[in-house]
Amino acid sequence: MGSTVCRAVAADPELELVAAVDPHHAGIDLAQLGLPGTGVQVSPNAEALARAGADVAVDFTVIDAARQNMNWCADNGVHVVVGTTGFSRDDITHFETRFRESNANAIVAPNFAIGAVLMMRFAELAAPYFETAEIIELHHDEKADAPSGTSMLTAERMAAAGKAWGEDPTTKTVVPGARGALVNDAIRVHSVRLRGLVAHQEVILGTTGQSLTIRHDSYDRTSFMPGVVLAVRAVPQRDGLTVGLDAVLGI
C-alpha cells in the first residue's frame, strides 16, 4: 500500500512527496518503484518527516505502529491521514484528546474507497426500513484483523439508525462462530479471508417478502487513492480528529 500511496501523491500536481518511511525497506530509492525525479529514499523512522518539513503524513501500517506514528505526529505538529484499521474505542478517545491539544490534525478512516463510503451511507439510510440485516466482508489473506474496520463501522451505524432489530432465530449452533460476530446486539458480521481478493463488502437487509443487497468491491489498491489524496488535502483544515471519510465528503 505504501508504494501505491507514494505514486498517488507524486502524481498529484498540488502535492509534493518529500519523505517515505518503512523500517523494512530503508535505503531504497523511490526511483526503483517507478517514481523517478522524486529524489526520495525510504527512511527507517518518522524523524525523516521532520527533516523533510512534511506537512502531512499518511499511515498504512499495522495497529501498533499506527498508534506510535499518530502520537509522534501529534507531538511534532504533523497532520496525519490514517488508513490502518484495528483501533479500539479507547484509542479513538485517546487520539481525540491528543489532537485536540496538538497543533496537528488527523483523519482516521477504515476505508478510503469513495464507493465504500457511499455503501456505508446507503446501508445506514436503508436500516430503518428493515428488521434484519447481516454483513459479509471479504478481504485478502494477509489482512490481520477481523471483522474489518469498514464492516464494524457499517454495523454500528446501521444499528443506531434502525431501532427495531429482529432476534436471531438460531437455537442450535452446530459449529461455534457459524453465525458470525454480533455487533451492538443487532447485526451479524461474517469475515472471509481468501487469496486473490482485495476488499469487498456486502450488506444484506431483509423484511417481509423482500431483501435489499448493497455491495462494494475494490479490485485494486488504486481504488483507495482518490480518497487518500482528498484526505491529504483536507486534513490541515479539519481541527482535531476526524473519523471516517464521509465527514470529509459531507455525506
Beta strands, then each sheet from edge to edge (+ up, - down):
strand 1: 20-21
strand 2: 42-43
strand 3: 56-59
strand 4: 79-82
strand 5: 106-108
strand 6: 132-139
strand 7: 181-183
strand 8: 187-193
strand 9: 199-207
strand 10: 210-218
strand 11: 241-243
sheet 1: 1+ 2+
sheet 2: 3+ 4+ 5+ 11+
sheet 3: 7+ 8- 6- 9+ 10-
end
